């Protein structure tokens, strides 16, 4: 009876927002199924300001507006989207060791109204070279404008008398803008991949009309319902706040170095077409390429001097065992992630052993040895339930 009243209340809100032409996230129009055990249906209202000055939207050609990362993160938080550990898939460096291009991968999940998780994995490439070219094109357009309309030129441009002085003025403007771009290349790639995951999970269109954003977003969702005085309910609620970390596949970072000696250590980044755990591979081989090798040959990452037998031996050396790959990923995690990984592995392996002290107080080397021991244990036929009660 309580669930029926609660569902009717949420449906009444959805109907009210639908009549006022508000945006319903997920295009939900009516809820007719009861929520999973331990959850109740709820909703959250998110307002997005259509004024570009507030940095929540930016204009598009044709009069449309697109949501910025600020707005998408607000909506993602309302939806309850959880992100797994992200990773740099590929990084290309120039001769000075600066980043030319970086690809970042984010993986996120969101619980639907049926209690099941939906997953999304997205890559985003931030190309510093292309950004520099865009800035140079913008400054060239500004120079042409200042020459045609001298009154609109800034004071530092008016003092330029020769072509070389104009070029030096443009290069200085580009240098100033590129300082922040090169410094925050990783952050921008990370933000780009995270917002792509939010768009995918929320099915948000790329463009809205200004009239649409005058109305709020309504986000139907599930929330945990528990009795605060009941320890079993509290344990269940705490468990729902954790991201299922072991379900996030990770791969080692592929780095393309370009030092002055042209000694390259590189692997071409492969982007999966769909979300599937894959066997990680890592190359520790340095390819001493001849100086006449062009960029096209470098892109394929194959030394033309290697024979077929040598290439087969090299591929065998690159292959890592699952335990070695898991240990490499574990060592890159912070303390919180290590604790969560070990807790889930203990449940998965159904380990009943005793420790001399709480593993949360382990040293880094003790963490590593304990995790290695758990990995080598055989998987039981029936693992212990993740729920705080026995099924």
For each residue, the residues with C-beta under 8 A, 3 or more apart:
1: 4 5
2: 5 6
3: 6 7 34 35 40
4: 1 7 8
5: 1 2 8 9
6: 2 3 9 10 40 41
7: 3 4 10 11 31 32 34 41
8: 4 5 11 12
9: 5 6 12 13
10: 6 7 13 14 31 41 42 43 220
11: 7 8 14 15 30 31
12: 8 9 15 16
13: 9 10 16 17 43 218
14: 10 11 17 18 24 28 29 30 31 43 218 220
15: 11 12 18 19
16: 12 13 19 20
17: 13 14 20 22 24 215 216 218
18: 14 15 21 22 24 29
19: 15 16
20: 16 17 215
21: 18 212 215
22: 17 18 215 216 217 218
23: 208 212 215 216 217 218
24: 14 17 18 27 28 29 217 218 220
25: 28 75 78 79 202 203 204 217 218 219 220
26: 113 202 203 219 220
27: 24 203
28: 14 24 25 31 113 220
29: 14 18 24
30: 11 14
31: 7 10 11 14 28 41 113 220
32: 7
33: 113 114
34: 3 7
35: 3 39 40 41 113 115 222
36: 39 114 115 222
37:
38: 224 225 226 236 240
39: 35 36 115 222 223 224 225
40: 3 6 35 222 223 225
41: 6 7 10 31 35 113 220 221 222
42: 10 220 221 222 223
43: 10 13 14 218 219 220 221
44: 78 218 219 221
45: 216 217 218 219
46: 74 75 78 216 217 219
47: 216 217
48: 56 57 67 71 74 75 213 216 217
49: 54 56 57 213
50: 56 57 65 210 213 214
51: 54 57
52: 55 57 58 59 65
53:
54: 49 51 57
55: 52 68 70
56: 48 49 50 67 68 70 71 74
57: 48 49 50 51 52 54 65 66 67 68 71 208 213
58: 52 65 66 68
59: 52 63 64 65
60: 63 64 65 66 207
61: 64
62: 207
63: 59 60 209 210
64: 59 60 61 207 208 209
65: 50 52 57 58 59 60 207 208 209 210 213
66: 57 58 60 206 207 208
67: 48 56 57 71 72 75 204 208
68: 55 56 57 58 71 72
69: 72 73 191 192 194 195
70: 55 56 73 74
71: 48 56 57 67 68 74 75
72: 67 68 69 75 76 195 198 199 204
73: 69 70 76 77 194 195 198
74: 46 48 56 70 71 77 78
75: 25 46 48 67 71 72 78 79 198 202 204 217 219
76: 72 73 79 81 108 194 198 201 202
77: 73 74 80 81
78: 25 44 46 74 75 217 219 221
79: 25 75 76 110 198 201 202 219 221
80: 77 110 111 221 222
81: 76 77 108 109 110 197 198 201 202
82: 108 109 110 243
83: 86 106 107 108 194 197 243
84: 106 107 108 109 243 245 247 248
85: 245 248 250 333 337
86: 83 104 105 106 107 190 193 194
87: 104 105 250 251 253
88: 91 102 103 104 105 186 189 253
89: 103 104 105 123 251 253 254 269 271
90: 101 102 103 253 254 255 256 268 269
91: 88 99 101 102 103 253 254 255 256
92: 99 100 101 102 256 258
93: 97 98 99 100 255 256 257 258
94: 97 98 99 100 258
95: 258 259 260
96:
97: 93 94 259
98: 93 94 128 182
99: 91 92 93 94 102 128 182 185 186
100: 92 93 94 127 128 129 258
101: 90 91 92 125 126 127 128 129
102: 88 90 91 92 99 125 126 128 185 186 189
103: 88 89 90 91 123 124 125 126 189 269 271
104: 86 87 88 89 123 124 126 186 189 190 192 193
105: 86 87 88 89 121 122 123 193
106: 83 84 86 121 122 124 190 193 194 196 197
107: 83 84 86 119 120 121 197 248 249 275
108: 76 81 82 83 84 119 120 121 194 197 198 201
109: 81 82 84 117 118 119 120 201 243 244 247
110: 79 80 81 82 117 118 120 201 202
111: 80 115 116 117 118 221 222
112: 115 116 117 118 222
113: 26 28 31 33 35 41 220 221 222
114: 33 36
115: 35 36 39 111 112 222
116: 111 112
117: 109 110 111 112 244
118: 109 110 111 112 201
119: 107 108 109 247 275
120: 107 108 109 110 196 197 200 201 275
121: 105 106 107 108 197 272 275
122: 105 106 193 196 197 200
123: 89 103 104 105 193 271
124: 103 104 106 189 190 192 193 196
125: 101 102 103 189
126: 101 102 103 104 131 185 186 188 189 192
127: 100 101 130 131
128: 98 99 100 101 102 131 132 178 181 182 185
129: 100 101 132 133
130: 127 133 134
131: 126 127 128 134 135 178 181
132: 128 129 135 136 174 178 181
133: 129 130 136 137
134: 130 131 137 138
135: 131 132 138 139 173 174 177 178
136: 132 133 139 140 170 174
137: 133 134 140 141
138: 134 135 141 142
139: 135 136 142 143 170 173 174
140: 136 137 143 144 170
141: 137 138 144 145
142: 138 139 145 146
143: 139 140 146 147 157 166 170
144: 140 141 147 148
145: 141 142 148 149 152
146: 142 143 149 150 152 153 154 157
147: 143 144 150
148: 144 145
149: 145 146 152 153
150: 146 147 153 158
151:
152: 145 146 149
153: 146 149 150 157 158
154: 146 157 158
155: 158 159
156: 159 160 169
157: 143 146 153 154 160 166 169
158: 150 153 154 155
159: 155 156 165
160: 156 157 165 166 168 169
161: 165
162: 165 166
163: 166 167
164: 167 168
165: 159 160 161 162 168 169
166: 143 157 160 162 163 169 170
167: 163 164 170 171
168: 160 164 165 171 172
169: 156 157 160 165 166 172 173
170: 136 139 140 143 166 167 173 174
171: 167 168 174 175
172: 168 169 175 176
173: 135 139 169 170 176 177
174: 132 135 136 139 170 171 177 178
175: 171 172 178 179
176: 172 173 179
177: 135 173 174 180 181
178: 128 131 132 135 174 175 181 182
179: 175 176 182 183
180: 177 183 184
181: 128 131 132 177 178 184 185 188
182: 98 99 128 178 179 185
183: 179 180
184: 180 181 187 188
185: 99 102 126 128 181 182 188 189
186: 88 99 102 104 126 189 190
187: 184 190 191
188: 126 181 184 185 191 192
189: 88 102 103 104 124 125 126 185 186 192 193
190: 86 104 106 124 186 187 193 194
191: 69 187 188 194 195
192: 69 104 124 126 188 189 195 196
193: 86 104 105 106 122 123 124 189 190 196 197
194: 69 73 76 83 86 106 108 190 191 197 198
195: 69 72 73 191 192 198 199
196: 106 120 122 124 192 193 199 200
197: 81 83 106 107 108 120 121 122 193 194 200 201
198: 72 73 75 76 79 81 108 194 195 201 202 204
199: 72 195 196 202 203 204 206
200: 120 122 196 197 203
201: 76 79 81 108 109 110 118 120 197 198
202: 25 26 75 76 79 81 110 198 199
203: 25 26 27 199 200
204: 25 67 72 75 198 199
205: 208
206: 66 199
207: 60 62 64 65 66
208: 23 57 64 65 66 67 205 212 213
209: 63 64 65 212 213
210: 50 63 65 213 214
211: 214
212: 21 23 208 209 215
213: 48 49 50 57 65 208 209 210
214: 50 210 211
215: 17 20 21 22 23 212
216: 17 22 23 45 46 47 48
217: 22 23 24 25 45 46 47 48 75 78
218: 13 14 17 22 23 24 25 43 44 45
219: 25 26 43 44 45 46 75 78 79
220: 10 14 24 25 26 28 31 41 42 43 113
221: 41 42 43 44 78 79 80 111 113
222: 35 36 39 40 41 42 80 111 112 113 115
223: 39 40 42
224: 38 39 236 237 240
225: 38 39 40
226: 38 230 233 234 236 237
227: 230 233
228: 233 234
229:
230: 226 227 233 234
231: 234 235
232: 235 236 388 389
233: 226 227 228 230 236 237
234: 226 228 230 231 237 238
235: 231 232 238 239 388
236: 38 224 226 232 233 239 240 387 388
237: 224 226 233 234 240 241
238: 234 235 241 242
239: 235 236 242 386 387 388
240: 38 224 236 237
241: 237 238
242: 238 239 245 340
243: 82 83 84 109 248 340
244: 109 117 247 248 344
245: 84 85 242 248 337 340 341 344
246: 341 344 345 348
247: 84 109 119 244
248: 84 85 107 243 244 245
249: 107 275 276 277 278
250: 85 87 280 329
251: 87 89 278 280 281
252: 280 281 282 325 328
253: 87 88 89 90 91
254: 89 90 91 266 267 268 269 283
255: 90 91 93 265 266
256: 90 91 92 93 264 265 266 267
257: 93 263 264 265 266
258: 92 93 94 95 100 262 264
259: 95 97 262 263
260: 95
261:
262: 258 259 289 291 293
263: 257 259 286 287 288 289
264: 256 257 258 286 287 289 298
265: 255 256 257 283 284 285 286 287
266: 254 255 256 257 283 287 298 301
267: 254 256 281 283 301
268: 90 254 299 300 301
269: 89 90 103 254
270:
271: 89 103 123
272: 121 275 276 278
273:
274:
275: 107 119 120 121 249 272
276: 249 272
277: 249
278: 249 251 272
279: 319 322 325
280: 250 251 252 320 325 328 329
281: 251 252 267 318 319 320
282: 252 318 320 325 328
283: 254 265 266 267 318
284: 265 317 318
285: 265 314 317 318
286: 263 264 265
287: 263 264 265 266 301 303
288: 263
289: 262 263 264 293 297 298 303
290: 293 305
291: 262
292:
293: 262 289 290 297 298 304
294: 297 298
295: 298 299
296: 299 300
297: 289 293 294 300 302 304
298: 264 266 289 293 294 295 301
299: 268 295 296
300: 268 296 297
301: 266 267 268 287 298
302: 297 306 311
303: 287 289 306
304: 293 297
305: 290
306: 302 303 310 311 314
307: 310 311
308: 311 312
309: 312 313
310: 306 307 313 314
311: 302 306 307 308 314 315
312: 308 309 315 316
313: 309 310 316 317
314: 285 306 310 311 317 318
315: 311 312 318 319
316: 312 313 319
317: 284 285 313 314
318: 281 282 283 284 285 314 315
319: 279 281 315 316
320: 280 281 282 324 325 328
321: 324 325
322: 279 325 326
323: 326 327 372 375 376
324: 320 321 327 328
325: 252 279 280 282 320 321 322 328 329
326: 322 323 329 330 375
327: 323 324 330 331 368 371 372 375
328: 252 280 282 320 324 325 331 332
329: 250 280 325 326 332 333
330: 326 327 333 338 341 368 371
331: 327 328 368
332: 328 329
333: 85 329 330 337 338 341
334: 337 338
335: 338 339
336: 339 340
337: 85 245 333 334 340 341
338: 330 333 334 335 341 342 367 371
339: 335 336 342 343 359 360
340: 242 243 245 336 337 343 344
341: 245 246 330 333 337 338 344 345 371
342: 338 339 345 346 359 367 370 371 374
343: 339 340 346 347
344: 244 245 246 340 341 347 348
345: 246 341 342 348 349 351 371 374 375
346: 342 343 349 351 374
347: 343 344 350 383 384 386
348: 246 344 345 379 383
349: 345 346 374 377 378 379 380 383
350: 347 380 382 383 384
351: 345 346 374 377
352:
353:
354:
355: 358 359
356:
357: 361 362
358: 355 361
359: 339 342 355 362 366 367 370
360: 339
361: 357 358
362: 357 359 366 367 370
363: 366 367
364: 367 368
365: 368 369
366: 359 362 363 369 370
367: 338 342 359 362 363 364 370 371
368: 327 330 331 364 365 371 372
369: 365 366 372 373
370: 342 359 362 366 367 373 374
371: 327 330 338 341 342 345 367 368 374 375
372: 323 327 368 369 375 376
373: 369 370 376 377
374: 342 345 346 349 351 370 371 377
375: 323 326 327 345 371 372
376: 323 372 373
377: 349 351 373 374
378: 349
379: 348 349 383
380: 349 350 383
381:
382: 350
383: 347 348 349 350 379 380
384: 347 350
385: 389 390 391
386: 239 347
387: 236 239 391
388: 232 235 236 239
389: 232 385
390: 385
391: 385 387
